[in-house]
Amino acid sequence: MNGAVPRRVTVVFAGLVVATCVTWWLGSGSSATGSGVSLAATLTVLIASAKIYFIGRDFMELRSAPSVLRAAFNVWVGVVAVAAIALVVVPTSAHADNKRLNDGVAQNVYTIQHQAGCTTNLVLNPQLQLAAQWHTDDVLNNRSLDDDLGSDGSTPQDRANAVGFHGKVAETVAINPALAISGIELINQWYYNPDYLAIMRDCANTLIGVWSADSLDRTVVVAVYGQPA
């Protein structure tokens, strides 16, 4: 023995402490990965998997276990790591276009308009949806943004003009510091904002485009309302 095992255990323990500090740093929002939340989450999963591996090998005596048991443990760690990364990364991109939420927002705005006495229909417009998508992605990836102004200084009207829409537009933006937002939470944000409520109640807004996107700790929904020229 000659103290070899204690030295290894000490080194492994120190490595686990450092790994824990790194994962805390990644999850604190102050990491160098910035807006790359998926990358930070992936690194966190990989570090956690490495910690499990070394804990099993050096603190649960698997290092001296039969080769079959060691192999099974190694495979298990790998499979869990891959599955965890898939759960973290895939939903973020796969559900970027949350059609159910988007359609629900448009339906709720239609209801609010008719409660305000409007008799017009509210029609989904692909150009306004594209303008909404641009700003949604911009707000999702630039944490300093929290309203209508884009990171390039663009306004809702600028973005509508850029996608080829002819007419006056207005915009409402919802940001939730979580993976998702419900339709009720969203409409409550907008309903109790006097400026946003006025936009939703404006009967002249007969066109709408809605887009939503999310990361692990941020969900953004943007609705662009249009008055055709």
N, C-alpha and C positions, 0 to 999 in steps of 0.2 A: 504494500500500500504506500508507505513512505510519504504520506500526505498528498499523493497525486490526486486522489479523488476530491479531498477538500479543496484543493486549489482550483480544480475544474469547476466544482460546484460554486465556488466563490465567483469565478469569472462568469459563469452562466447567470448567476443571480444578478451580478452587476449589469450584464447585458439586458436582462429582463427589466431591470429598473430603468435603464436608458430607453429601452423600447417603449415602456409605459409613458415616459416623459414625451417621447416623440409623438405617440398617438394622441396624447393630451394636447400637444401643440397643434397637430393637424386638425383636431376637432374644435379648437378654441376660436377658429376664424382668423387667427393671426399668422397662418402659415404662408409660405412663399408661393403656394399653389394658387392663391388669390381666388378668382371666380371658378377655378377648376375644381368644383366640389366633388365631382365624380372621381377625379384623380386622387384627391385627398382620401376619399372613402375607400378606394381600391388599395392605396398604400396602407391604410389602417387595417384592412382585412388581411393583407399579406403579413404585416407585422404581428397581428394577433395569431395568425396561423403559425408563424415562426415561434412565437412564445409557447403555444400549445405543444409544438414539436419538442422543444428543449425541456419543457416541464415534464412531458411524458418520458423522455429519454433519460433525464438526469435526476428527476425528483420522484419518479414513480417506478424506477428500476427497470425500465424497458430496455435500457442499453445492454443489460445482461440477459434479457429474455430470449426465448427461442427465436430463430430467424423468421419463422412463419408469423409469429405474433408481431415482431418488429415490422415486417413487411405490411401486415394488415393495418397496423397503426399508421404507417407512412401513407398508405393509400387513402385511409380515412381522412387524414389531415388534408391531403391534396384535394379530395372530392369535396369536402366541406368548404375549403377555400374557394374553389372554382364556383360552387353553388352560391356562396355568399357574395362573391363579386358579381355574378350574374344578376342576383336579386337587387344589388345596389345600383349597377350601371344600366342594365337593360330597361327597367321601367322608366328611368329618367328621360331617355330618348324615345322610347316606344310610345309613351303617352303624352309627348309634347303637344300633339294635336288632340286635345281632350274634347271630342266632338259633342259628347253628352253635356258637358259643362257649358261649352260654347253655345249650343242650341238652347240650353236652359236659360242662359243669360238673355238671349234675344227674346225668348218667350216671356220672361219676367219684365223686361223693358216694355214689351207690347202691352202687358197687363197694366203696368203703371201708367202708360200713356192713355189707355182707355178708362182707367179710374179717374184720370184728370180731364176726361171729356173728349179726348181725341176720337175721331171716327175713321181715320186713315189706317191703312195697313202698314206694317213694318216689314220691309223686304230685305233679306240677306243679300249683300253685295260683295262679290269676290274681290273687287279692287279695295274696298274698305277693309276687308278681311286681311288682305296682304299688308296694308298699312298698319293694321293692328298687330300682325305677326312681327313686322319689323321692330315696332316699339316694344313689344313683349320680350323679344329676344334681347333687345338692347338693355332693358331694365333688369332682366334676369341676370345678365352677365356683367352689369356695372352697378355695384351696390350703392353708389352715391346717388343714383337716380331714384326719384320717388314721385314723379309727376309727369306732366305732358312733354317736358323738354327732353330731347334726345341727347346722347353723348356727343353728337356732332353739332348740337345747337339747333337741330330741326324742331319745328312745331308740328302739331297734328295736321295743320293745313299744308305745310311743306311736304310731309310724307304723302298726304292724299294727292297732291299735285304730282308728286314723283311717280305714283302708280297709275296716273292717267285719269284720276277722278276729276270731273268738272262740277264744281259746286262748293258750297260752304260745309265745313265739317266741325265737329266737336268731339271730345274724347273723355272717357272716364277710365281711371287706372286703379286696380286693386292689387295690393301686395300683402301677402300673408307669410310670416316667418315660419313656415312649415312645409311639409312635402305636398300638402293638398289644401284645398279650400272648398267648402260646401257652397251650393247656390244660395242658401239662406245667409251664410256669413257674408258672402259677396254683396248681395243686394242690401243687406243691412249697412255695410260700409258706405255704399253709394247713397242709399235712401236718406241717411242721417247727415250727409254732406250737402248743404244747401245748394252749392254750385252744381254738383253732380245731379241732384234731384231735379233742378231746373232743366238740365240738359235732357234727362230721361223723359220729362213731362212735355217737352217741346214738341208739339204736334207737327211742326215743319220738318222734323227729323223722320223721314219716311224710309231711309235706308240705314243699314247697320252691318258692321263687320266685327266679329269677335274672335279673339285668339287667346289661348292660355298655354302656359308652359311652366315647368317646375324643376327644381333641383331638390336635393335632400333637405335643405332648410329654407327654401324660398319658393313661393308660388306667385306668379304674376298673371293677371288677367287684364286685357285691354279691350275696350269696346270703342269703336269709331262710328259716329253717327253722321249721316250725310243728308244734306238738302240739295237735291239735284238742281243744276242751273237751268 
